[in-house]
Amino acid sequence: MYAIDTEKPSAALEGAVDLRSDTVTRPTAAMRRAMAEAEVGDDVYREDPTIIALEERVAALLGHEAALFVPSGTMGNQIGMRLVCEPGEEVLADADAHVFTYELGAAAALFGLSSRTVTSPAGRLDADLFIAQVRPRGDWHVVPTAAIAVENTHNRGGGIVQPLDELQKLWDWSRSAGVAVHLDGARLFNAAVATGKDLATYGRLADTASVCLSKGLGAPVGSVLVSSAERIAQGRLWRKRLGGGMRQAGVLAAAGLYALDHHVDRLAEDHEHARLLADRLGRDPSAVETNIVVVDGVNAPVVAEAAKAQGVLVGQVGPSRLRLVTHLDVDRAGVDRAVEVLGPLVAR
Ligand SMILES: Cc1ncc(COP(=O)(O)O)c(C=O)c1O
């Protein structure tokens, strides 16, 4: 499942309906043209106009002062958390959060941050559960809680959108408590499209927030971290230390700008496809809030293998749980094909 892969890399199955993740999209012809035509410069010298344009645009969209283009969501999250947490302090997050489940212990390995988890049903934020777990600064017996990381939408929670009232409650409490909020917004665009709220509605309820361009938006690479100008200046140093200072990376930022212009509203189509998939596979479509369908109660490796043999790729997130993610490269015919193949395999 997530074991170290010692096999030779394999080319993506040509023509397969790939529902493993929304990270598998390939740049469209129009996106590639935008990339080819991008004006570029050396971004370590802050001379790449396309990166600057992307950073300014995303900062404004999320209601923050400044932004930093980073190669991946992992780097955006890790720098974001480091900016609000000192070594020896802790970040609290949901037990299934990406930042602690899939980022290979980076917060500890790279930055000396302590992590503690709070179990919330399906990853859905309950502000009081977190508030009750916060440990104070200045008590020499305990690790002080510097930050809380929230994931929206929640990947392992099946793409659920975090409830705005709980986000607001956590934010209001955090201001007087002196605890920061980091938002892992890898799929924040999906949350915004699903709820009809603008990104700033969510962005303003976080001190640092990272959004991905390479998930549902279909860019090949890139995430953007937003925060105050002061923190982002520090973040730029951390990015360089981590080897993420890129040069003429405006070709990548151009893909992100193209995606912001052309691939945001269409996320509604992915959400519709996900509901359709759930419904036609005998699962509850009302449980699908965005572009992720969770299929429980199956022999995951057996179903995944059988589906792959018929050209449908699915993700395994547990021994009896599959994850199907819709995206730009799965059209209605792809959904139909997936139902045809998966239907008999996941029938209850
Ligand atoms: C919720 C969430 N956060 C962060 C990331 C990390 O993004 P990247 O793969 O670009 O490091 C992912 C990747 O799938 C994710 O799903």
The ligand as an ORCA input file, in Angstrom:
! r2SCAN-3c Opt
* xyz 0 1
  C      -4.319     17.013      2.400
  C      -2.960     16.999      1.772
  N      -2.033     17.825      2.234
  C      -0.790     17.878      1.711
  C      -0.451     17.069      0.651
  C       0.973     17.105      0.171
  O       1.125     17.519     -1.119
  P       2.434     17.109     -1.966
  O       2.190     15.727     -2.450
  O       2.461     18.139     -3.052
  O       3.602     17.186     -1.059
  C      -1.389     16.185      0.120
  C      -1.023     15.305     -1.010
  O      -1.782     14.485     -1.471
  C      -2.677     16.139      0.703
  O      -3.618     15.299      0.262
*
